[in-house]
Structures are given as structure tokens and as C-alpha cells.
Amino acid sequence: MTIFSKIIDGSIPSKKIYEDDQFLAFLDISQASKGHTLIIPKDPTISVLTAKPDVVADINVLAQRLAKHYVEHLNAQGVNIITNANPIAGQTVDHYHVHVIPRYKEDELEFKTKDQQLDLDSVHKEILESFK
């Protein structure tokens, strides 16, 4: 049983933002910015890699809905919607969840990539070959 399962069953309290039969959305205890929300399916699965396609679709529709609300009503200037799959990608709880992180001009949160200097032709070829 994960911490998210305990939040779903009410044994751990949360600051709920939204709930229906399929999903629960609540404030992340570690607010990366004002309104940082986690959305979890009530029927647990480990990550986006294991989730049923309809769950992935529905959770993203809900994420969009919350994101629009935060832009319109919390004066966020933008939003990050992200999920992490597996520890190498930063997943710390084995229960699929999506972060909705409102972004404000004054926040210091950064998502940066670094140029890996990879040969795009080789990467492209490898990916195309992997589909065969």
C-alpha cells in the first residue's frame, strides 16, 4: 500500500481539490509553486507506463481542466503538467500520478534540459528501427 492509497482511503489526510469515482486531486505536500496539485487514479497502477490508455487520457483531461482554472483564477502565467515513470525519471511513489504545477512570474522553479550533443540522424534511425 502506497502513501497515495492511504490518502485515497482517508487514513492520511489531504487537501483535496477535486474528487470523483475515478480520480483524486490534492495539493502536493511539497508545493513547488502555489497550487501544485497531484492527480491520482483511485484504481492504482504504478505509472503512465502501466496505466490503461483511457486512464491516461482521462487524467490528462482533468489536468488540463485544473491547469486552465489555475491560470484563470490563481493568476498563474503558465503551467507544467508532468508525470515521472520509474526512479530514473524521478518517480518516488509507485502509484501513477500527474503533477499540475502552476507557474508564476516570481517563482524560481526551473525545468532545464542540457544539450546532449547526440547525433539526431542516429537517434532517429534507432527509434525507427525499434518499431520494426
N, CA, C and O of each residue as an XYZ file, in Angstrom:
528
protein
N       0.856     -1.186      0.000
C       0.000      0.000      0.000
C       0.897      1.244      0.000
O       1.807      1.361      0.821
N       0.630      2.167     -0.929
C       1.434      3.391     -1.024
C       0.809      4.517     -0.199
O      -0.323      4.409      0.273
N       1.557      5.571     -0.043
C       1.031      6.751      0.648
C      -0.208      7.281     -0.076
O      -1.127      7.790      0.566
N      -0.239      7.166     -1.394
C      -1.405      7.642     -2.145
C      -2.630      6.768     -1.880
O      -3.751      7.274     -1.830
N      -2.426      5.470     -1.713
C      -3.543      4.587     -1.367
C      -4.127      4.987     -0.014
O      -5.340      4.943      0.188
N      -3.253      5.375      0.899
C      -3.705      5.801      2.226
C      -4.434      7.141      2.159
O      -5.344      7.393      2.948
N      -4.041      7.991      1.230
C      -4.762      9.254      1.024
C      -6.148      8.963      0.441
O      -7.138      9.570      0.850
N      -6.212      8.038     -0.510
C      -7.498      7.663     -1.111
C      -8.449      7.108     -0.056
O      -9.626      7.468     -0.034
N      -7.946      6.229      0.825
C      -8.836      5.618      1.818
C      -9.078      6.504      3.038
O      -9.851      6.141      3.924
N      -8.424      7.658      3.086
C      -8.662      8.621      4.151
C      -7.838      8.409      5.407
O      -7.991      9.156      6.374
N      -6.963      7.404      5.419
C      -6.146      7.185      6.613
C      -5.019      8.214      6.742
O      -4.453      8.384      7.822
N      -4.699      8.889      5.656
C      -3.794     10.041      5.681
C      -4.583     11.225      5.133
O      -5.144     11.134      4.040
N      -4.638     12.330      5.867
C      -5.400     13.486      5.379
C      -4.714     14.161      4.190
O      -3.502     14.059      4.000
N      -5.529     14.847      3.406
C      -5.005     15.605      2.273
C      -5.848     16.857      2.078
O      -6.956     16.971      2.603
N      -5.310     17.770      1.329
C      -6.033     18.991      0.955
C      -6.624     18.741     -0.429
O      -6.018     19.072     -1.448
N      -7.826     18.146     -0.445
C      -8.473     17.762     -1.695
C      -8.888     18.990     -2.508
O      -9.405     19.975     -1.981
N      -8.640     18.887     -3.798
C      -9.044     19.907     -4.759
C     -10.212     19.402     -5.595
O     -11.115     20.161     -5.947
N     -10.182     18.111     -5.908
C     -11.199     17.511     -6.780
C     -11.268     16.020     -6.468
O     -10.262     15.388     -6.145
N     -12.486     15.470     -6.571
C     -12.643     14.032     -6.408
C     -13.863     13.568     -7.179
O     -14.908     14.218     -7.168
N     -13.715     12.426     -7.853
C     -14.842     11.741     -8.466
C     -14.622     10.244     -8.269
O     -13.756      9.850     -7.488
N     -15.382      9.411     -8.957
C     -15.253      7.963     -8.779
C     -13.904      7.421     -9.249
O     -13.443      6.387     -8.766
N     -13.272      8.124    -10.195
C     -12.054      7.618    -10.821
C     -10.770      8.266    -10.290
O      -9.734      7.605    -10.212
N     -10.827      9.563     -9.923
C      -9.612     10.303     -9.588
C      -9.749     11.101     -8.303
O     -10.846     11.434     -7.853
N      -8.594     11.391     -7.736
C      -8.497     12.295     -6.603
C      -7.380     13.280     -6.924
O      -6.290     12.880     -7.333
N      -7.653     14.564     -6.738
C      -6.641     15.602     -6.917
C      -6.493     16.327     -5.584
O      -7.482     16.674     -4.938
N      -5.247     16.550     -5.184
C      -4.986     17.181     -3.893
C      -3.681     17.959     -3.967
O      -2.848     17.715     -4.840
N      -3.514     18.890     -3.049
C      -2.293     19.688     -3.032
C      -1.098     18.829     -2.646
O      -1.157     18.049     -1.695
N      -0.018     18.983     -3.394
C       1.232     18.305     -3.075
C       1.755     18.890     -1.767
O       1.761     20.107     -1.585
N       2.190     18.031     -0.865
C       2.690     18.497      0.422
C       3.941     19.364      0.252
O       4.224     20.221      1.090
N       4.685     19.140     -0.829
C       5.865     19.941     -1.158
C       5.508     20.867     -2.311
O       5.752     20.539     -3.472
N       4.944     22.001     -2.003
C       4.475     22.938     -3.025
C       5.641     23.526     -3.817
O       6.372     24.374     -3.306
N       5.819     23.081     -5.061
C       6.843     23.661     -5.931
C       6.452     25.088     -6.307
O       7.312     25.934     -6.551
N       5.149     25.342     -6.349
C       4.600     26.682     -6.547
C       3.193     26.659     -5.952
O       2.654     25.592     -5.658
N       2.607     27.832     -5.779
C       1.270     27.919     -5.190
C       0.263     27.157     -6.046
O       0.055     27.485     -7.214
N      -0.358     26.137     -5.455
C      -1.370     25.360     -6.156
C      -0.873     24.051     -6.739
O      -1.646     23.335     -7.376
N       0.399     23.716     -6.539
C       0.959     22.456     -7.053
C       0.060     21.299     -6.615
O      -0.081     21.023     -5.423
N      -0.534     20.641     -7.583
C      -1.553     19.621     -7.350
C      -1.116     18.281     -7.926
O      -0.490     18.218     -8.983
N      -1.454     17.221     -7.220
C      -1.254     15.863     -7.721
C      -2.609     15.274     -8.067
O      -3.579     15.440     -7.327
N      -2.668     14.585     -9.194
C      -3.877     13.859     -9.591
C      -3.508     12.387     -9.631
O      -2.531     11.999    -10.272
N      -4.300     11.563     -8.935
C      -4.030     10.131     -8.893
C      -5.287      9.355     -9.254
O      -6.397      9.769     -8.920
N      -5.111      8.229     -9.936
C      -6.266      7.355    -10.158
C      -6.569      6.600     -8.867
O      -5.653      6.208     -8.144
N      -7.829      6.402     -8.585
C      -8.210      5.639     -7.389
C      -7.921      4.155     -7.560
O      -7.669      3.456     -6.579
N      -7.955      3.673     -8.785
C      -7.574      2.299     -9.078
C      -6.074      2.335     -9.380
O      -5.673      2.720    -10.479
N      -5.246      1.939     -8.414
C      -3.814      2.178     -8.567
C      -3.151      1.367     -9.674
O      -3.496      0.216     -9.940
N      -2.204      2.013    -10.291
C      -1.286      1.395    -11.235
C       0.046      2.103    -11.013
O       0.060      3.220    -10.496
N       1.131      1.505    -11.376
C       2.437      2.036    -10.982
C       2.783      3.354    -11.667
O       3.245      4.283    -11.006
N       2.572      3.454    -12.965
C       2.989      4.670    -13.674
C       2.224      4.806    -14.987
O       1.366      3.986    -15.313
N       2.549      5.842    -15.718
C       1.959      6.043    -17.041
C       2.280      4.862    -17.957
O       1.545      4.591    -18.906
N       3.366      4.171    -17.675
C       3.757      3.022    -18.499
C       2.867      1.806    -18.267
O       2.783      0.931    -19.129
N       2.205      1.740    -17.123
C       1.360      0.598    -16.797
C      -0.127      0.933    -16.828
O      -0.968      0.035    -16.776
N      -0.448      2.192    -16.910
C      -1.849      2.634    -16.877
C      -2.570      2.274    -18.168
O      -1.968      2.220    -19.241
N      -3.862      2.030    -18.046
C      -4.695      1.793    -19.226
C      -4.802      3.095    -20.017
O      -4.827      4.177    -19.431
N      -4.866      2.994    -21.347
C      -4.939      4.202    -22.171
C      -6.074      5.154    -21.794
O      -5.895      6.371    -21.840
N      -7.237      4.618    -21.421
C      -8.345      5.505    -21.065
C      -8.058      6.254    -19.766
O      -8.517      7.384    -19.601
N      -7.314      5.656    -18.847
C      -6.934      6.339    -17.610
C      -5.962      7.477    -17.925
O      -6.084      8.575    -17.383
N      -5.002      7.206    -18.801
C      -4.049      8.242    -19.207
C      -4.793      9.405    -19.866
O      -4.515     10.570    -19.578
N      -5.724      9.088    -20.738
C      -6.496     10.136    -21.419
C      -7.314     10.946    -20.415
O      -7.281     12.176    -20.434
N      -8.038     10.267    -19.552
C      -8.929     10.954    -18.615
C      -8.160     11.784    -17.586
O      -8.602     12.873    -17.222
N      -7.021     11.285    -17.116
C      -6.251     12.035    -16.130
C      -5.682     13.309    -16.764
O      -5.554     14.338    -16.101
N      -5.345     13.228    -18.044
C      -4.822     14.412    -18.724
C      -5.912     15.438    -19.009
O      -5.650     16.641    -18.990
N      -7.120     14.979    -19.270
C      -8.239     15.913    -19.436
C      -8.480     16.649    -18.118
O      -8.708     17.859    -18.114
N      -8.430     15.927    -17.008
C      -8.592     16.561    -15.700
C      -7.437     17.513    -15.415
O      -7.654     18.601    -14.881
N      -6.225     17.124    -15.760
C      -5.069     18.007    -15.566
C      -5.240     19.308    -16.347
O      -4.930     20.385    -15.838
N      -5.729     19.212    -17.572
C      -5.972     20.405    -18.375
C      -7.025     21.290    -17.713
O      -6.880     22.512    -17.659
N      -8.071     20.667    -17.216
C      -9.146     21.422    -16.561
C      -8.626     22.196    -15.345
O      -8.939     23.374    -15.172
N      -7.835     21.527    -14.511
C      -7.263     22.205    -13.345
C      -6.275     23.282    -13.772
O      -6.253     24.368    -13.193
N      -5.462     22.992    -14.775
C      -4.482     23.966    -15.260
C      -5.172     25.240    -15.742
O      -4.746     26.343    -15.398
N      -6.225     25.096    -16.527
C      -6.970     26.260    -17.005
C      -7.546     27.050    -15.837
O      -7.523     28.281    -15.838
N      -8.059     26.340    -14.847
C      -8.625     27.010    -13.675
C      -7.549     27.812    -12.949
O      -7.795     28.949    -12.549
N      -6.367     27.237    -12.775
C      -5.295     27.934    -12.061
C      -4.812     29.163    -12.831
O      -4.475     30.181    -12.226
N      -4.778     29.074    -14.147
C      -4.388     30.241    -14.952
C      -5.453     31.330    -14.837
O      -5.126     32.509    -14.704
N      -6.713     30.938    -14.889
C      -7.800     31.914    -14.847
C      -8.062     32.481    -13.450
O      -8.426     33.650    -13.319
N      -7.882     31.670    -12.408
C      -8.316     32.085    -11.080
C      -7.208     32.288    -10.055
O      -7.428     32.949     -9.040
N      -6.026     31.737    -10.295
C      -4.899     31.952     -9.380
C      -3.863     32.903     -9.979
O      -2.817     33.162     -9.383
N      -4.174     33.411    -11.162
C      -3.278     34.324    -11.866
C      -1.936     33.699    -12.227
O      -0.925     34.397    -12.317
N      -1.927     32.387    -12.433
C      -0.721     31.738    -12.933
C      -0.510     32.181    -14.373
O      -1.465     32.350    -15.131
N       0.755     32.367    -14.741
C       1.059     32.779    -16.115
C       1.262     31.586    -17.044
O       1.343     31.743    -18.263
N       1.343     30.409    -16.466
C       1.532     29.183    -17.240
C       1.388     27.994    -16.319
O       0.989     28.136    -15.163
N       1.713     26.823    -16.832
C       1.561     25.607    -16.028
C       2.468     24.521    -16.600
O       2.686     24.449    -17.809
N       2.987     23.687    -15.716
C       3.663     22.457    -16.125
C       2.758     21.303    -15.740
O       2.242     21.250    -14.623
N       2.568     20.380    -16.671
C       1.841     19.147    -16.401
C       2.822     18.026    -16.692
O       3.221     17.819    -17.838
N       3.212     17.299    -15.638
C       4.258     16.286    -15.813
C       3.932     15.022    -15.027
O       3.202     15.051    -14.037
N       4.489     13.927    -15.493
C       4.467     12.682    -14.745
C       5.842     12.049    -14.875
O       6.529     12.233    -15.879
N       6.231     11.312    -13.865
C       7.521     10.632    -13.853
C       7.262      9.132    -13.853
O       6.397      8.649    -13.121
N       7.999      8.405    -14.661
C       7.842      6.945    -14.723
C       9.186      6.295    -14.422
O      10.145      6.431    -15.182
N       9.235      5.596    -13.313
C      10.411      4.873    -12.833
C      11.377      5.809    -12.101
O      11.413      7.009    -12.370
N      12.148      5.256    -11.188
C      13.036      6.082    -10.361
C      14.022      6.946    -11.153
O      14.315      8.068    -10.739
N      14.531      6.459    -12.261
C      15.497      7.230    -13.051
C      14.889      8.548    -13.539
O      15.607      9.517    -13.785
N      13.565      8.572    -13.674
C      12.865      9.779    -14.126
C      12.349     10.620    -12.962
O      11.699     11.644    -13.172
N      12.639     10.186    -11.732
C      12.228     10.957    -10.570
C      10.983     10.455     -9.871
O      10.497     11.114     -8.953
N      10.447      9.305    -10.274
C       9.256      8.767     -9.604
C       9.654      8.241     -8.231
O      10.555      7.412     -8.110
N       8.967      8.737     -7.186
C       9.276      8.326     -5.814
C       8.148      7.528     -5.158
O       8.357      6.914     -4.112
N       6.962      7.530     -5.760
C       5.827      6.762     -5.247
C       5.340      5.861     -6.374
O       5.057      6.333     -7.475
N       5.242      4.564     -6.097
C       4.795      3.599     -7.108
C       3.274      3.602     -7.245
O       2.606      2.593     -7.021
N       2.760      4.747     -7.614
C       1.332      4.942     -7.876
C       1.275      6.079     -8.897
O       1.715      7.195     -8.618
N       0.738      5.793    -10.062
C       0.663      6.776    -11.145
C       0.095      8.087    -10.636
O      -0.944      8.116     -9.976
N       0.782      9.161    -10.947
C       0.296     10.480    -10.578
C       0.805     11.523    -11.562
O       1.877     11.390    -12.154
N       0.003     12.556    -11.713
C       0.325     13.668    -12.600
C       0.420     14.927    -11.753
O      -0.452     15.214    -10.933
N       1.499     15.672    -11.971
C       1.685     16.952    -11.297
C       1.109     18.065    -12.162
O       1.400     18.137    -13.356
N       0.305     18.921    -11.576
C      -0.140     20.158    -12.220
C       0.518     21.274    -11.404
O       0.169     21.507    -10.247
N       1.469     21.951    -12.031
C       2.268     22.949    -11.317
C       2.038     24.317    -11.951
O       2.592     24.621    -13.007
N       1.211     25.143    -11.294
C       1.008     26.499    -11.812
C       2.339     27.260    -11.773
O       3.145     27.075    -10.860
N       2.553     28.102    -12.759
C       3.803     28.856    -12.834
C       3.513     30.348    -12.760
O       2.585     30.858    -13.388
N       4.326     31.021    -11.981
C       4.173     32.446    -11.737
C       5.470     33.151    -12.086
O       6.554     32.573    -12.017
N       5.332     34.408    -12.462
C       6.497     35.186    -12.855
C       7.584     35.161    -11.787
O       8.774     35.109    -12.098
N       7.163     35.197    -10.528
C       8.133     35.302     -9.434
C       8.663     33.954     -8.941
O       9.549     33.936     -8.086
N       8.152     32.818     -9.449
C       8.665     31.544     -8.928
C      10.051     31.258     -9.482
O      10.431     31.753    -10.543
N      10.784     30.462     -8.753
C      12.154     30.143     -9.129
C      12.297     28.716     -9.632
O      13.411     28.240     -9.848
N      11.195     28.045     -9.815
C      11.215     26.674    -10.281
C      11.695     26.647    -11.731
O      11.213     27.412    -12.566
N      12.646     25.761    -12.021
C      13.171     25.671    -13.375
C      13.155     24.231    -13.861
O      13.497     23.306    -13.124
N      12.759     24.063    -15.091
C      12.887     22.789    -15.765
C      13.828     23.029    -16.931
O      13.465     23.666    -17.920
N      15.018     22.522    -16.804
C      16.014     22.753    -17.845
C      16.487     21.424    -18.416
O      16.599     20.420    -17.712
N      16.755     21.451    -19.692
C      17.415     20.316    -20.321
C      18.805     20.778    -20.709
O      19.069     21.974    -20.830
N      19.677     19.825    -20.900
C      21.004     20.199    -21.366
C      21.232     19.546    -22.715
O      20.738     18.451    -22.981
N      21.973     20.219    -23.547
C      22.259     19.708    -24.877
C      23.169     18.495    -24.747
O      24.297     18.609    -24.265
N      22.685     17.345    -25.173
C      23.450     16.100    -25.056
C      24.420     15.888    -26.218
O      25.200     14.935    -26.206
N      24.377     16.758    -27.210
C      25.249     16.625    -28.383
C      25.100     15.243    -29.038
O      26.086     14.626    -29.442
N      23.873     14.779    -29.131
C      23.604     13.498    -29.769
C      23.407     13.690    -31.261
O      22.916     14.728    -31.704
N      23.783     12.707    -32.016
C      23.601     12.732    -33.463
C      22.143     12.410    -33.770
O      21.709     11.271    -33.597
N      21.387     13.403    -34.224
C      19.956     13.223    -34.461
C      19.669     12.158    -35.513
O      18.675     11.440    -35.410
N      20.523     12.050    -36.516
C      20.303     11.019    -37.537
C      20.378      9.627    -36.913
O      19.561      8.763    -37.232
N      21.340      9.402    -36.038
C      21.489      8.097    -35.383
C      20.317      7.806    -34.448
O      19.795      6.692    -34.410
N      19.919      8.820    -33.703
C      18.791      8.654    -32.781
C      17.520      8.341    -33.580
O      16.766      7.432    -33.232
N      17.296      9.094    -34.638
C      16.131      8.896    -35.493
C      16.113      7.478    -36.058
O      15.084      6.802    -36.022
N      17.252      7.032    -36.577
C      17.356      5.700    -37.161
C      17.080      4.623    -36.111
O      16.360      3.663    -36.386
N      17.645      4.775    -34.912
C      17.445      3.797    -33.845
C      15.968      3.682    -33.458
O      15.446      2.585    -33.256
N      15.314      4.830    -33.359
C      13.896      4.820    -32.989
C      13.060      4.164    -34.080
O      12.211      3.320    -33.794
N      13.298      4.546    -35.318
C      12.533      3.949    -36.420
C      12.754      2.449    -36.491
O      11.809      1.694    -36.722
N      13.986      2.007    -36.297
C      14.309      0.574    -36.316
C      13.595     -0.152    -35.178
O      13.198     -1.307    -35.329
N      13.433      0.517    -34.050
C      12.814     -0.141    -32.891
C      11.341     -0.449    -33.126
O      10.772     -1.293    -32.434
N      10.716      0.222    -34.089
C       9.308     -0.025    -34.399
C       9.091     -1.202    -35.341
O       7.958     -1.628    -35.562
N      10.167     -1.718    -35.889
C      10.038     -2.822    -36.856
C       9.842     -4.142    -36.156
O       9.716     -5.176    -36.812
